[in-house]
Amino acid sequence: MTLSELRTKEVIDVQDGKRLGRVMDLEFCVSDSRITALVVPAETSFIQSLRGEKCGMVIPWENIRRIGDDVILVAVPESCSHNW
C-alpha cells in the first residue's frame, strides 16, 4: 500500500464513530524503517485557520484496528497528541 492510497481513506474512531478525516502524513522510525503513526487533521481554532496553520492529531500505529478498502478504523486514546 502506498501513501497516496492511504490518503484516500477516511479515518474513523471505533470508540465513538467520529470521522477524523483523511490521512495527512505518516511518522516513521528511520532506524528500523517502519511506520510509527498516522497524522490526521485536528480541530483548529479560528485564529489558527486565519494564519493557515496546519494542526494534526498523531495516532500511534498500535492504535490502528483495521485498514479496509475505504476506511481506516482506529481507537484514539485520550493521550493522543494534537500537535504535529
BELVENJO-V40256 format. One record per helix or strand. SS is the DSSP state (@ for helix, = for strand). FROM is the first residue (numbers start at 1). TO is the last residue. If there is no record, write none. Layout:
ss & from & to
SS & FROM & TO
SS & FROM & TO
This chain:
ss & from & to
@ & 3 & 6
= & 10 & 13
= & 19 & 29
= & 34 & 41
@ & 46 & 51
= & 56 & 60
@ & 61 & 63
= & 64 & 67
= & 71 & 74
